Amino acid sequence: MTQEQQLLYFEWEMSVPKKPISIPKFRTEAEEAVWWDAHPEVAAEIMRRAIKSGKTKGAAPLKTVTIRLPAPDIEAAQDLAHQKGLPYQTYIKMLLHEALKKERSA
């Protein structure tokens, strides 16, 4: 695509009114997962609109830490993370983030 064609496409895209994105209500998490797997273009469009509008924020810088946790806690985190289809370290980070957010608002 030439630069002129890209510019024309961009102008056309900006002039086309955007349809609201319709996401159904789900009865279960499994039903929702199946729907999202079948409609990846919806997630891509939501992200594209968020980036375009400036509503996305950059990721916070990460710092590596080492902590000692009881083995049963690690095993429980691994089991729960597996049920949710997540890596256990990501799951632990999510739990920590939510707990800190809750503490700050208390």
HUZIUR-V511524 format. One record per residue. SS is DSSP state (~ for helix, > for strand, _ for the rest). PSI is psi as a letter, one per 40 degrees, with the letter a starting at -180 (none if undefined). BURIAL is + if it has 9 or more other ideal C-beta (glycine too) atoms within 8 Angstrom, else -. Layout:
BEGIN
ss psi burial
SS PSI BURIAL
SS PSI BURIAL
END
This chain:
BEGIN
ss psi burial
_ h -
_ i -
~ d -
~ d -
~ d -
~ d +
~ d -
~ d -
~ d +
~ d -
~ d -
~ d -
~ d -
~ d -
~ e -
_ h -
_ i -
_ h -
_ i -
_ i -
_ h -
_ h -
_ h -
_ i -
_ i -
_ i -
_ d -
_ i -
~ d -
~ d -
~ d +
~ d +
~ d -
~ d -
~ d +
~ d +
~ d -
~ e -
_ f -
~ d -
~ d -
~ d +
~ d +
~ d -
~ d +
~ d +
~ d +
~ d -
~ d +
~ d +
~ d +
~ d -
~ e -
_ e -
_ e -
_ i -
_ i -
_ i -
_ i -
_ i -
_ i -
_ i -
_ h -
_ h -
_ i -
_ h -
_ i -
_ h -
_ i -
_ h -
~ d -
~ d -
~ d -
~ d +
~ d -
~ d -
~ d +
~ d +
~ d -
~ d +
~ d +
~ d +
~ d -
~ e -
_ f -
_ i +
_ i -
~ d +
~ d -
~ d +
~ d +
~ d +
~ d -
~ d +
~ d +
~ d -
~ d -
~ d -
~ d -
~ d -
~ d -
~ d -
~ d -
~ d -
~ e -
_ none -
END
